[in-house]
Amino acid sequence: MGDRVNVAFRTDSDSYVHVWLYSHSCGHEMPAMLLAAMKTRAAQSRLNDASYLCRILLDRLITNHTEETGYGISTSIGDNEYPVIEVDIPAEMIRVRPFDFGEAWEVKWVEPPLFQQSFAEFIKRDSFDWD
């Protein structure tokens, strides 16, 4: 049994391909973990640099670097129990998105997002959770 969640990182404004972070057991905590990661000096200094910001956030969100299980990084969504948190770096937006699976398990976003906020506004938040 787990607490599975996925975070989707969009790094290219010309593509809807995402880098996906899968966590087997941090689902409930992931929104707060993302907010804490976005508030770091390193992340804030790279908000306009997709490759660096993606790496910085992945590094902060993966809490156990020594185990062989617990997290995965892919170009497709992993097993999931929550809406997807999307970090759209070119648009500088954080979204919480419901989704359906299309053909061949590709993700089809359900509009509108459950939550949407610019990086600038998101970083000002005191907390972020699923409620």
KETOR-361934 format. One record per residue (C-alpha): z, y, x; residue in three letters; residue number from 1. Coordinates in steps of 0.001 Angstrom, whole numbers, plus 524288, in hexadecimal, padded with zeros to 5 digits. Layout:
REM KETOR-361934
REC    c3    c2    c1 res   n
REC     Z     Y     X ALA NUM
...
//
This chain:
REM KETOR-361934
REC    c3    c2    c1 res   n
REC 80000 80000 80000 MET   1
REC 7FCF6 80D92 804EC GLY   2
REC 7FBDE 81BD6 80197 ASP   3
REC 7ED6E 81D98 8049F ARG   4
REC 7E6CC 82AC2 805B8 VAL   5
REC 7DA54 8307D 80B5B ASN   6
REC 7D7B6 83DDD 8111D VAL   7
REC 7C968 841D0 811FA ALA   8
REC 7C538 84B64 81C8C PHE   9
REC 7B84B 8524F 81A37 ARG  10
REC 7B3A9 857B9 82734 THR  11
REC 7A592 85BCC 824AC ASP  12
REC 7A123 86572 81A49 SER  13
REC 793BA 85EFB 819D1 ASP  14
REC 79923 8518C 816B1 SER  15
REC 7A26E 84B23 80D3A TYR  16
REC 7A5E5 84088 816F3 VAL  17
REC 7B480 8404E 81954 HIS  18
REC 7BD6D 83B07 823D7 VAL  19
REC 7C7A8 83326 81C6A TRP  20
REC 7D5BC 830FD 82047 LEU  21
REC 7DBE5 8256D 81958 TYR  22
REC 7EA8B 82389 8193C SER  23
REC 7F0A2 816FF 8145A HIS  24
REC 7FE47 81C61 8123D SER  25
REC 7FED1 82B51 81249 CYS  26
REC 7F8BD 82E58 80514 GLY  27
REC 80444 83534 7FF08 HIS  28
REC 806D7 83D62 80B3E GLU  29
REC 7F8BA 84086 80EEC MET  30
REC 7F7A1 84DB8 807E0 PRO  31
REC 803B5 852E9 80ED8 ALA  32
REC 7FF1B 84CFB 81BAA MET  33
REC 7F209 85404 81A56 LEU  34
REC 7F8A3 860FC 8177E LEU  35
REC 80158 85F77 82379 ALA  36
REC 7F582 85C04 82BCE ALA  37
REC 7EDCD 867CA 826D9 MET  38
REC 7F93F 870CE 82A11 LYS  39
REC 7F940 86D1A 83883 THR  40
REC 7F4B2 8772C 8424D ARG  41
REC 7EA6E 86DB0 8473B ALA  42
REC 7E460 86BD8 839B7 ALA  43
REC 7E4D0 87A47 8366A GLN  44
REC 7DDE2 87DB5 84308 SER  45
REC 7D299 87473 83F90 ARG  46
REC 7D071 876D8 830F3 LEU  47
REC 7C208 87A27 83383 ASN  48
REC 7BF99 86F17 83D35 ASP  49
REC 7BD1C 862AF 8357D ALA  50
REC 7BDA4 8589B 84059 SER  51
REC 7CA1E 85DF7 84662 TYR  52
REC 7D0F7 86052 83963 LEU  53
REC 7CD92 852B1 834AB CYS  54
REC 7D311 84CAF 8412E ARG  55
REC 7DF5C 85527 840C4 ILE  56
REC 7E22C 8516B 8329E LEU  57
REC 7DF61 84301 834D2 LEU  58
REC 7E877 8431D 84081 ASP  59
REC 7F37F 8494E 8387C ARG  60
REC 7F16C 840B0 82C79 LEU  61
REC 7F15E 833BD 833B9 ILE  62
REC 7FFD8 83224 8360E THR  63
REC 7FFBD 82528 83D26 ASN  64
REC 7F61F 82451 8485A HIS  65
REC 7FB1D 8177F 84DFD THR  66
REC 7F964 80DE8 842AA GLU  67
REC 7ECB0 806FD 83F90 GLU  68
REC 7EE48 80914 830E7 THR  69
REC 7F247 81417 827DB GLY  70
REC 7E6C8 81D6C 8298B TYR  71
REC 7D811 81CB5 82A38 GLY  72
REC 7CD2E 8266E 82CF4 ILE  73
REC 7BFD5 82412 826F1 SER  74
REC 7B3BF 82A0F 820E1 THR  75
REC 7B745 823C7 813DC SER  76
REC 7C325 823DD 80B10 ILE  77
REC 7CD9D 81982 80CB9 GLY  78
REC 7D666 8134C 80292 ASP  79
REC 7DCA0 81E19 7FA92 ASN  80
REC 7E78D 820E7 7F0CE GLU  81
REC 7E6AA 82FC7 7EFA1 TYR  82
REC 7DC60 83A32 7EDA8 PRO  83
REC 7D5B5 83D99 7FA7A VAL  84
REC 7DA2D 84941 80269 ILE  85
REC 7CDE3 84FDE 80781 GLU  86
REC 7CE5D 858E3 81340 VAL  87
REC 7C16B 8603E 81257 ASP  88
REC 7C102 866ED 81F90 ILE  89
REC 7B41A 86E78 81E0E PRO  90
REC 7B8B3 87417 810FB ALA  91
REC 7C6BA 875B9 81612 GLU  92
REC 7CC00 86F21 809BD MET  93
REC 7D620 864D0 80682 ILE  94
REC 7D35A 85D1B 7FA19 ARG  95
REC 7D9CC 851F8 7F2F7 VAL  96
REC 7CECD 84A74 7EC9C ARG  97
REC 7CE07 83F77 7E2D9 PRO  98
REC 7C268 83696 7E518 PHE  99
REC 7BA8F 82B2B 7E012 ASP 100
REC 7B2FE 82158 7E7FC PHE 101
REC 7A43E 821FB 7E703 GLY 102
REC 79A6E 81823 7EBD3 GLU 103
REC 79E28 81138 7F865 ALA 104
REC 7AC0B 816AA 7F77F TRP 105
REC 7A849 82499 7FAD3 GLU 106
REC 7B1D9 82EB4 7F5B0 VAL 107
REC 7ADA2 83702 7EA1C LYS 108
REC 7B690 842C8 7E87D TRP 109
REC 7BB78 84576 7DABE VAL 110
REC 7BAEC 85406 7D809 GLU 111
REC 7C282 85C9C 7D7B3 PRO 112
REC 7CC06 859D9 7E2D2 PRO 113
REC 7DA32 85815 7DEBB LEU 114
REC 7DDE5 86229 7E919 PHE 115
REC 7D60B 86B81 7F17F GLN 116
REC 7DAC8 875C7 7FAFA GLN 117
REC 7D552 87CE7 806C2 SER 118
REC 7DAEF 879C5 81412 PHE 119
REC 7E0CE 88772 8149B ALA 120
REC 7E802 885AB 807B3 GLU 121
REC 7EB8C 8777B 80A56 PHE 122
REC 7F24C 87ABB 81720 ILE 123
REC 7FAF1 88496 80FFA LYS 124
REC 8007F 87A03 80714 ARG 125
REC 80E9E 875BA 80883 ASP 126
REC 80BB4 86806 803AE SER 127
REC 800B3 85F44 7FF25 PHE 128
REC 80234 852A3 7F78A ASP 129
REC 7FB73 84AAC 7ED16 TRP 130
REC 80202 851C7 7E1AE ASP 131
//
